[in-house]
Amino acid sequence: MPAVLGADLEVPVKGGRLVRYANLDYAASAPCLEPVSAAVAAALPAYSSVHRGAGYASQLTTARYERARHTVRAFVGARPDDAVVFTRNTTDATNLLARALPEGTTAVVFDTEHHASLLPWADAVRLAPPAFPGEAVRAVDEALTGIDGPALLVVTAASNVTGELWPIAALAHIAHRHGARILVDAAQLVPHRRVNLTALDLDYVVFSGHKLYAPFGAGALVGRADWLAAAQPYLRGGGAVKAVGDAGDTAGTEWYDDPEARHEAGTPNVLGAIALAAACDALTATGWTALVREEERLVARLRAGLDGVEGVHQLSLWDRDHPRVGIVSFVVDGHTAREVAEALSSEYGIGVRDGKFCAHPFVRHLLGAKDGGCDDVTASAVRASIGIGTTDEHIDRLITALKELTSR
């Protein structure tokens, strides 16, 4: 396994002691892999502008940037003619595609989605949380049957709340049967499982570097080029334009046809792209079999431990044995999620996430709660999430801490 930076971080706890930090908050932002840090450090001495510079440093940086694009394309198994547009993160990538939809396109989205997938659409059909995976497929089939004109199904690959894997191949099949396209939010999937856009027959995937052990502010939109090539540039400025006439934007301005250049105006986040590609290379070199096997072992240990703590209830949309990535959310009887998270941090040196995880409708559904915003601590949960660098000791410390908290 590649090493993560910060594995030896010590944090203060009550009483003035320092303890080794137990990071169980990977689903929010994963730590940086050492190979990623090394790739950025190697690129910095020759860092320069990209695409239009004649100097050696500019040419070298351009080559590294475009090589990163090819690496990302290969990492998600994209088709040769798919576009790879570097963005800030998953949210940015999703909003870019929302701006590029053909006129009259209807988005179909479940209420179980992260806000990044739920909110960008001008015209959307919202679907209720399905009781089981097959119902998700049926609901999409029915929704698309009632839509005239272009449609886009928007769905997560792995829930950021429960970690549960969604049937994206079946959903893609249904979407295409209706002449619709599918956008998959892969932010929580790509750090944990191999993604093959071509084999799954997906039209678009979006994901973030900061969840993929590359916290340098880059993400990506990967998918079919035609909608992107036909859309107005996401940002208007240098790099996206071939020529600008004296009349301004409305006349005499010619944008690039290439969707990658067209939607990457301004100086791009070169180091972020290099970091993202380095993370892709590191995970590929490690091998998915080893990564998945270790994660499944740790998740089983975590879930079994939580089952043994009286008053702790794990959250699931579907059957509790449904496959999931390294994310487990739970509530604790008699304690708000914020109280639990703060106690775990201040007394045990454990980092978890509490709240609604930018998925308010979904968390309210899981908890059977009424409407509530971010400040409504009564309709919140605790989320423990794992990844490369998680150890048995981290999980055991969490279980021990929860047993002590619930016995007070």
C-alpha positions in Angstrom: 0.0 0.0 0.0 1.3 3.5 -0.7 1.8 5.6 2.4 -0.2 8.6 3.3 1.2 11.9 4.7 0.2 12.6 8.2 0.1 9.0 9.4 2.3 10.0 12.4 0.3 13.1 13.2 -0.2 13.6 16.9 -3.2 15.6 18.3 -4.0 17.0 21.8 -6.7 15.4 23.9 -8.2 16.3 27.3 -5.6 16.2 30.0 -2.8 17.6 27.8 -1.7 14.3 26.3 -0.8 13.9 22.7 -2.1 10.8 20.9 -1.7 9.5 17.3 -4.5 10.8 15.2 -7.1 8.3 14.1 -8.4 9.7 10.8 -11.8 8.2 10.1 -13.0 11.1 7.9 -11.8 10.0 4.4 -15.1 10.5 2.8 -14.9 14.2 3.3 -11.3 14.6 2.2 -8.6 11.9 2.0 -5.0 12.5 3.1 -2.3 13.0 0.5 -0.5 9.9 -0.8 3.3 10.2 -0.6 3.6 9.5 -4.4 1.3 12.4 -5.0 3.3 14.7 -2.9 6.4 13.5 -4.7 5.0 14.1 -8.1 4.0 17.7 -7.2 7.4 18.4 -5.7 9.1 17.1 -8.9 7.0 19.4 -11.0 7.5 22.5 -9.0 11.1 23.5 -10.1 10.0 23.6 -13.7 6.5 24.9 -13.1 5.4 27.4 -15.8 2.4 28.3 -18.0 0.8 25.8 -20.3 -0.2 25.6 -23.9 1.2 28.8 -25.4 4.7 29.2 -24.0 7.8 28.7 -26.1 10.2 28.3 -23.2 11.5 25.0 -22.1 9.7 25.1 -18.7 6.4 25.9 -20.3 6.8 23.1 -22.8 7.6 20.7 -20.1 4.7 21.8 -17.9 2.4 21.5 -20.8 3.5 18.0 -21.5 3.0 17.0 -17.9 -0.5 18.6 -17.9 -1.6 16.8 -21.0 -0.1 13.6 -19.8 -2.2 13.9 -16.7 -5.3 14.2 -18.9 -4.4 10.9 -20.6 -3.7 9.2 -17.3 -7.2 10.3 -16.0 -8.8 9.1 -19.2 -7.2 5.6 -18.8 -7.9 5.5 -15.1 -11.7 5.6 -15.6 -11.6 3.5 -18.8 -12.9 6.3 -21.0 -13.5 6.0 -24.7 -10.7 7.4 -27.0 -12.9 10.3 -28.1 -14.2 11.2 -24.7 -13.4 14.6 -23.3 -11.5 15.0 -20.0 -12.1 18.5 -18.6 -10.2 19.4 -15.5 -12.3 21.2 -12.9 -12.1 22.3 -9.3 -14.0 19.3 -7.9 -17.1 17.1 -8.4 -19.5 20.0 -7.7 -17.7 22.2 -10.3 -17.7 19.3 -12.8 -21.4 18.6 -12.4 -22.3 22.3 -12.7 -20.2 22.5 -15.9 -22.2 19.7 -17.5 -25.5 21.3 -16.2 -24.5 24.4 -18.2 -23.8 22.3 -21.3 -27.1 20.5 -21.5 -29.0 20.9 -24.8 -32.0 23.2 -24.5 -35.0 21.4 -23.0 -33.1 18.7 -21.3 -34.8 17.2 -18.2 -32.6 15.8 -15.4 -33.8 12.8 -13.4 -32.3 12.6 -9.9 -33.0 10.7 -6.7 -33.5 12.4 -3.4 -30.7 10.3 -2.1 -28.1 12.3 -4.0 -25.4 14.6 -2.7 -26.4 18.3 -3.1 -23.8 18.5 -5.9 -26.0 16.2 -8.0 -29.3 17.4 -6.6 -29.2 21.1 -7.1 -27.6 22.2 -10.4 -30.5 21.3 -12.8 -32.9 23.9 -14.2 -35.5 21.3 -14.9 -35.4 18.1 -12.8 -37.6 15.2 -11.9 -37.0 14.2 -8.3 -37.4 10.5 -7.4 -38.1 9.2 -3.9 -35.5 7.0 -2.2 -36.0 3.5 -3.6 -36.6 0.6 -1.1 -34.2 -1.7 -3.0 -31.9 -1.5 -6.0 -34.5 -3.0 -8.4 -37.0 -0.3 -7.4 -34.4 2.3 -8.4 -34.2 0.8 -11.9 -38.0 0.6 -12.1 -38.5 4.2 -10.9 -36.0 5.5 -13.6 -37.8 3.5 -16.2 -41.1 5.0 -15.3 -39.7 8.5 -15.0 -38.0 8.5 -18.4 -41.1 7.1 -20.1 -42.9 10.3 -19.2 -40.3 12.7 -20.6 -40.4 14.2 -24.0 -37.1 15.5 -25.3 -33.6 15.0 -24.1 -33.0 13.6 -20.6 -30.1 13.0 -18.3 -30.2 10.5 -15.4 -28.0 11.7 -12.6 -27.0 9.1 -10.0 -24.3 8.3 -7.5 -22.1 5.3 -7.8 -21.5 5.0 -4.0 -23.5 6.9 -1.5 -21.5 9.4 0.6 -23.9 8.8 3.5 -24.1 5.0 3.7 -21.4 3.9 1.3 -23.9 1.6 -0.5 -23.1 0.8 -4.2 -25.8 1.7 -6.7 -26.6 -0.4 -9.8 -25.1 2.0 -12.2 -24.8 -0.5 -15.1 -28.5 -1.4 -15.0 -29.4 2.2 -14.7 -27.3 3.1 -17.7 -29.0 0.4 -19.7 -32.4 1.7 -18.8 -31.4 5.3 -19.6 -30.0 4.4 -23.0 -33.1 2.3 -23.8 -35.1 5.6 -23.5 -32.5 7.6 -25.5 -31.3 9.4 -22.4 -27.8 9.8 -21.0 -26.4 9.1 -17.6 -24.1 11.1 -15.4 -22.5 9.2 -12.5 -21.1 10.9 -9.5 -18.1 8.8 -8.8 -16.5 10.9 -6.1 -17.0 8.2 -3.4 -16.3 5.3 -5.8 -13.0 6.0 -7.4 -10.9 5.9 -4.2 -12.3 2.5 -3.4 -13.1 0.6 -6.7 -12.0 0.5 -10.3 -14.3 2.4 -12.6 -14.6 1.5 -16.3 -16.7 4.1 -18.1 -16.7 2.1 -21.3 -17.5 -1.3 -19.8 -20.3 0.2 -17.7 -21.6 2.2 -20.8 -21.7 5.4 -18.9 -21.9 8.8 -20.7 -20.3 11.0 -18.0 -18.4 10.5 -14.7 -17.3 13.3 -12.3 -15.0 13.0 -9.3 -12.7 15.0 -7.1 -8.9 14.8 -6.4 -9.3 15.6 -2.8 -11.3 12.4 -2.2 -8.7 10.5 -4.3 -5.7 11.2 -2.1 -4.8 14.3 -4.2 -5.9 17.3 -2.2 -4.6 20.0 -4.6 -7.9 21.5 -5.8 -8.6 19.5 -9.0 -11.4 17.3 -10.2 -12.6 16.0 -13.6 -15.5 15.7 -15.9 -15.0 12.8 -18.3 -17.4 11.8 -21.0 -19.0 12.3 -24.4 -17.7 15.4 -26.2 -20.6 16.5 -28.3 -22.7 18.3 -25.7 -19.6 20.0 -24.3 -18.4 21.0 -27.8 -21.7 22.6 -28.6 -22.2 24.5 -25.4 -21.1 28.0 -24.6 -17.8 28.0 -22.6 -18.2 27.4 -18.9 -15.9 30.3 -18.3 -15.1 33.0 -20.8 -11.5 34.1 -21.1 -8.1 33.3 -22.4 -7.4 29.8 -23.4 -11.0 29.1 -24.5 -10.9 31.4 -27.4 -9.3 31.3 -30.9 -9.9 34.9 -31.8 -11.6 38.0 -30.4 -12.8 40.8 -32.7 -13.2 44.4 -31.9 -16.9 44.1 -31.4 -16.6 42.0 -28.3 -18.2 38.7 -27.4 -21.3 39.1 -29.4 -19.5 39.4 -32.7 -16.1 38.4 -33.9 -15.3 35.9 -31.1 -14.4 32.4 -32.1 -14.3 29.7 -29.4 -12.3 26.5 -29.6 -14.3 23.5 -30.8 -12.2 21.2 -28.6 -14.3 20.8 -25.5 -11.3 20.5 -23.3 -9.8 23.8 -24.3 -13.3 25.4 -24.6 -14.1 24.8 -21.0 -10.7 25.4 -19.3 -10.4 29.1 -19.7 -7.7 30.9 -17.8 -4.6 29.3 -16.3 -5.6 25.8 -15.2 -4.7 24.1 -11.9 -1.6 22.4 -13.4 -0.3 21.0 -10.1 -3.8 19.8 -9.2 -4.0 17.9 -12.5 -0.5 16.4 -12.0 -1.5 15.4 -8.4 -4.7 13.8 -9.6 -2.9 11.8 -12.2 -0.3 10.7 -9.7 -3.0 9.4 -7.4 -4.5 7.5 -10.3 -1.1 5.9 -11.1 -0.5 5.0 -7.5 -3.8 3.2 -7.0 -3.5 1.4 -10.3 0.0 0.3 -9.4 -1.1 -1.0 -6.0 -3.8 -3.1 -7.6 -7.6 -3.0 -6.9 -7.7 -6.6 -5.6 -5.4 -5.7 -2.7 -7.2 -2.4 -2.0 -10.7 -3.9 -2.0 -9.7 -6.9 0.0 -8.2 -4.8 2.8 -11.1 -2.3 2.8 -13.7 -5.0 3.0 -11.8 -6.5 6.0 -11.7 -3.2 7.8 -15.4 -2.4 7.0 -16.4 -5.8 8.4 -14.4 -5.1 11.6 -16.0 -1.6 11.9 -19.6 -2.8 11.4 -19.2 -5.8 13.7 -17.8 -3.5 16.4 -20.6 -1.0 16.0 -23.1 -3.9 16.3 -21.6 -4.6 19.7 -22.2 -1.1 21.1 -25.6 -0.8 22.8 -27.5 2.2 21.6 -25.6 2.6 18.3 -27.7 2.2 15.1 -26.1 2.0 11.7 -27.8 3.7 8.7 -28.6 1.8 5.5 -31.0 2.5 2.6 -31.1 -1.1 1.5 -30.4 -4.5 3.1 -27.6 -4.1 5.6 -25.5 -6.7 3.7 -25.7 -4.8 0.4 -22.1 -4.1 -0.8 -20.6 -0.7 0.2 -17.4 1.2 0.1 -15.6 2.2 3.3 -18.4 4.5 4.7 -20.6 3.7 7.7 -23.0 6.3 9.3 -24.7 5.8 12.6 -26.6 7.5 15.4 -26.2 7.0 19.1 -29.2 7.0 21.5 -29.2 9.9 23.9 -26.5 11.9 22.1 -26.6 14.3 19.2 -24.2 13.5 16.4 -22.2 16.7 17.2 -21.8 15.6 20.9 -20.4 12.3 19.8 -18.1 13.7 17.2 -16.7 16.4 19.6 -16.2 13.8 22.3 -14.4 11.4 20.0 -12.1 14.2 18.9 -11.4 15.9 22.2 -11.1 12.8 24.4 -9.8 10.1 22.0 -8.1 11.8 19.1 -10.5 10.4 16.5 -11.7 12.4 13.5 -15.2 11.6 12.2 -17.8 13.6 10.4 -21.2 14.7 11.8 -24.2 16.3 10.2 -26.2 15.7 7.1 -23.2 15.3 4.8 -24.5 17.7 2.1 -27.4 15.2 1.5 -30.2 16.7 3.7 -33.2 15.0 2.1 -31.5 11.6 2.2 -30.4 11.9 5.8 -33.8 13.1 6.9 -35.3 10.0 5.1 -32.9 7.6 6.8 -33.7 9.2 10.2 -37.4 9.7 9.7 -36.9 13.3 10.6 -38.7 16.5 9.5 -37.2 19.2 7.5 -34.0 20.6 9.0 -31.0 22.5 7.9 -27.3 22.2 8.7 -27.8 23.8 12.1 -30.5 21.3 13.1 -28.4 18.8 15.2 -31.4 16.6 16.0 -31.6 15.3 12.4 -27.9 14.5 12.0 -25.7 11.4 12.0 -22.1 10.4 12.6 -20.0 9.1 9.7 -16.9 7.0 10.0 -15.0 6.5 6.7 -11.9 4.6 5.9 -9.2 4.3 3.3 -5.5 3.8 2.7 -3.8 4.4 6.0 -6.7 3.2 8.2 -5.6 0.6 10.7 -7.2 -2.0 13.0 -6.2 0.2 16.0 -8.1 3.2 14.6 -11.3 1.1 14.3 -10.8 -0.5 17.7 -10.2 2.9 19.3 -13.5 4.1 17.9 -15.4 1.1 19.2 -13.9 1.4 22.6 -14.6 5.1 22.7 -18.3 4.6 21.8 -18.7 1.9 24.5 -17.3 4.3 27.1 -19.5 7.2 25.8 -22.7 5.2 25.8 -22.0 3.8 29.3 -21.8 7.2 31.0 
